Amino acid sequence: MENKQNYSEELAGKIALVTGGTKGIGKAIADKLAQAGAEVIVTARNNPNETNPKHHFIAADLSKSEDIAKVAGEIHEKFGRVDILVNNMGANPFPGGGYSALTDEHWDQALQVNLLSSVRLDRAVLPKMLEQKSGVIIHISSTSGMLPIWEATMPYTAAKAALNAYSKTLSSEVASQGVRVITVSPGLNKTEAMATFLADLAKSAGITTDQMSQNLMQRVGGVPLGRMADPEETAELVQFLVSPRASYITGANYIIDGGNLPVV
């Protein structure tokens, strides 16, 4: 007999903050958590093209400490706490070509956006989580942190690898106090950011975007499932991890890459 479970209200009463929540994986996660009953706050640098009445939007550049303080203050005033934090912000707008193409400014920006923004935001919401002895923090990393491509993702890769290590150490610190910290590492996803990334690489190489997409899949060793992921597939995993169903999971790094990563 088929057992169908209804998880539509499993996050009812929870306050969730999703950074970078207006596009791509972040938007899919925000929508999924709202569907599961959570009250969802999203942040991004720019106002979304389409407003979602189920989301409370805060404009912020989380690479700036003053903007993190603004977000934390508004949440404290309007919601009082955060039960679920999904640190999804991240970017790889940096030039390819290896070490010689990268300046100090590129490296600093990569660390601010892909690592330190999460560190600062965690620090802003953790005290309340520890006080209530419950909470979940998800760090959205990337398989790039474990499978670097020097010619295209050097500073991004380094920052995500650091995020992986930070997430693991933080989980060890706060687990005994009721807070779970988990990393999710997506592989190739069909997002606007990926489309822009491929278009820029294709232009530099003098080939079509489709050719560059195939080149990239070959460069990372191929994807056994034969396609990029839909953001909703990553969102499904995140919903499970922040739910009571995953109450014994912390400190892990969940890879969702269609079988790409060539390690055991």
C-alpha positions in Angstrom: 0.0 0.0 0.0 1.4 3.4 -1.0 2.1 5.7 1.9 1.6 9.3 1.0 2.6 11.9 3.6 1.3 15.5 3.6 4.1 17.9 4.7 2.2 21.1 3.7 2.0 22.5 7.3 5.1 20.9 8.9 6.8 24.3 9.3 3.7 26.1 10.6 4.7 28.7 13.2 8.3 28.8 12.1 10.1 32.0 11.0 12.5 31.4 8.1 15.0 33.8 6.6 16.3 32.9 3.2 19.1 35.1 1.8 19.5 35.6 -1.9 15.8 34.5 -1.9 14.5 36.3 -5.0 16.1 34.2 -7.8 17.3 30.7 -8.6 17.8 28.2 -5.8 17.0 30.8 -3.1 13.6 31.6 -4.6 12.8 28.0 -4.9 13.7 27.4 -1.2 11.7 30.4 -0.1 8.7 29.3 -2.0 9.0 25.7 -0.7 9.3 26.8 2.9 6.3 29.0 2.6 4.3 26.2 1.1 5.3 24.1 4.1 3.7 26.7 6.4 6.7 28.9 7.4 6.6 32.6 7.6 9.3 33.5 5.1 11.6 36.6 5.1 13.8 37.0 2.0 16.8 39.3 1.4 18.5 40.4 -1.8 20.4 43.4 -3.0 17.6 44.5 -5.4 13.9 44.3 -5.3 12.4 41.2 -6.9 11.0 41.5 -10.4 7.9 39.7 -9.1 6.7 40.3 -5.5 5.4 37.3 -3.6 2.8 38.3 -1.0 3.8 35.3 1.1 7.4 36.6 1.6 8.5 39.6 3.6 11.3 41.2 1.6 14.3 43.2 3.0 16.7 44.9 0.5 20.3 44.3 1.7 23.8 43.8 0.5 24.9 41.1 3.0 28.6 41.6 2.1 28.3 44.8 4.2 28.2 44.4 7.9 25.9 47.5 8.3 23.3 45.8 6.1 23.4 42.7 8.1 22.8 44.8 11.2 19.8 46.4 9.4 18.3 43.0 8.5 18.8 41.7 12.0 17.2 44.8 13.5 14.1 44.7 11.3 13.6 41.0 11.9 13.9 41.5 15.7 11.4 44.3 15.6 8.8 42.6 13.3 9.3 38.9 14.0 11.3 38.6 17.2 13.3 35.7 16.1 14.5 33.4 13.3 13.9 29.6 13.6 15.3 28.7 10.2 18.2 30.5 8.5 19.1 29.5 4.9 22.4 31.3 4.0 22.0 31.0 0.2 23.7 34.2 -0.9 26.7 33.7 -3.1 28.2 34.8 -6.4 30.9 34.0 -8.8 31.3 37.1 -11.0 35.0 36.9 -11.0 37.2 36.6 -14.2 38.4 33.3 -15.3 42.0 32.6 -16.3 43.6 31.5 -13.0 45.6 33.3 -10.4 47.1 36.0 -12.6 43.7 37.3 -13.6 42.6 37.9 -10.1 43.2 41.0 -8.0 43.1 41.5 -4.2 39.6 43.1 -4.8 38.4 39.9 -6.5 39.6 37.8 -3.6 38.1 40.1 -1.0 34.7 40.2 -2.7 34.7 36.4 -3.1 35.3 36.0 0.7 32.8 38.7 1.7 29.9 37.3 -0.4 30.5 33.6 -0.2 31.9 33.2 3.4 31.8 36.2 5.7 28.3 37.2 5.0 27.2 33.9 6.4 29.5 34.2 9.4 28.1 37.6 10.3 24.5 36.7 9.8 24.9 33.5 11.9 26.3 35.6 14.6 23.3 37.9 14.4 20.6 35.2 14.7 22.3 32.6 16.8 21.9 34.2 20.3 18.1 33.9 20.0 18.3 30.4 18.7 20.5 29.4 21.6 18.2 31.1 24.1 15.2 29.1 22.8 17.3 26.0 22.4 16.2 25.4 18.9 16.9 26.4 15.4 18.3 25.3 12.1 21.0 26.9 9.9 21.6 25.8 6.4 24.7 26.9 4.5 24.2 26.6 0.7 27.7 25.8 -0.6 28.7 24.2 -3.9 30.4 21.1 -5.2 33.0 23.7 -6.5 34.3 23.7 -2.9 35.3 20.1 -3.4 35.9 20.0 -7.2 37.7 23.2 -8.1 38.1 24.4 -11.7 41.1 26.7 -11.6 40.4 28.4 -15.0 36.9 29.5 -14.0 36.1 29.4 -10.3 39.3 29.9 -8.2 38.2 32.5 -5.6 34.6 31.1 -5.5 36.0 27.6 -4.9 38.3 28.8 -2.1 35.5 30.7 -0.4 33.1 27.8 -0.6 35.7 25.4 0.8 36.2 27.7 3.7 32.4 27.9 4.2 32.3 24.0 4.4 34.9 24.0 7.1 33.2 26.8 9.0 29.8 25.2 8.9 31.2 21.9 10.3 33.0 23.6 13.2 29.9 25.7 14.0 27.7 22.7 14.1 30.0 21.1 16.6 29.9 24.1 18.8 26.1 24.6 19.0 24.6 21.1 18.6 24.5 20.4 22.3 22.5 23.6 22.7 19.7 22.6 20.4 20.8 24.2 17.1 21.5 22.2 14.0 23.9 23.4 11.3 24.0 21.7 7.9 25.7 22.3 4.6 24.0 21.7 1.2 26.3 21.6 -1.9 24.5 21.7 -5.2 26.1 20.9 -8.4 25.1 22.4 -11.8 21.7 24.1 -11.5 19.5 25.7 -14.2 19.4 29.2 -12.9 19.8 32.8 -14.3 23.2 33.0 -12.6 24.3 29.8 -14.3 23.1 31.1 -17.7 25.0 34.3 -17.3 28.1 32.4 -16.1 28.0 30.2 -19.2 27.3 33.1 -21.6 30.3 35.0 -20.3 32.6 31.9 -20.6 31.3 31.2 -24.1 31.9 34.7 -25.2 35.5 34.6 -23.9 36.1 31.2 -25.6 34.4 32.2 -28.9 31.8 29.4 -28.8 28.1 29.0 -28.3 26.5 28.8 -24.9 25.3 25.3 -25.6 28.9 24.3 -26.5 30.1 25.8 -23.3 27.5 24.0 -21.3 28.6 20.7 -22.7 32.3 21.7 -22.1 31.5 22.5 -18.5 29.7 19.2 -17.9 32.7 17.4 -19.4 35.2 19.5 -17.4 33.6 18.4 -14.1 33.7 14.8 -15.1 30.2 14.4 -16.5 26.8 14.2 -14.7 25.5 10.6 -14.6 21.9 11.8 -14.6 22.7 13.7 -17.8 21.3 17.1 -17.0 21.5 20.1 -14.7 19.3 20.2 -11.7 16.1 22.3 -11.4 16.3 24.6 -8.3 13.1 23.0 -6.9 15.0 19.8 -6.5 17.5 21.4 -4.1 14.6 23.2 -2.4 13.0 19.8 -1.7 16.2 18.7 0.1 16.4 21.9 2.2 12.7 21.6 3.3 13.5 18.1 4.6 16.6 19.2 6.4 14.9 22.1 8.2 11.9 20.0 9.2 11.4 17.8 12.3 11.9 14.8 10.1 15.6 15.6 10.1 15.9 16.2 13.8 19.0 14.0 14.2 20.9 15.5 11.3 23.6 18.1 11.9 27.2 18.7 10.8 26.7 17.0 7.5 27.4 18.3 3.9 24.7 17.1 1.6 25.8 16.8 -2.0 23.0 17.2 -4.6 24.8 17.0 -8.0 23.2 14.2 -10.1 26.1 11.9 -9.2 28.8 14.2 -10.5 31.3 14.3 -7.7 33.9 11.5 -8.3 34.6 10.6 -4.7 33.1 8.2 -2.1 
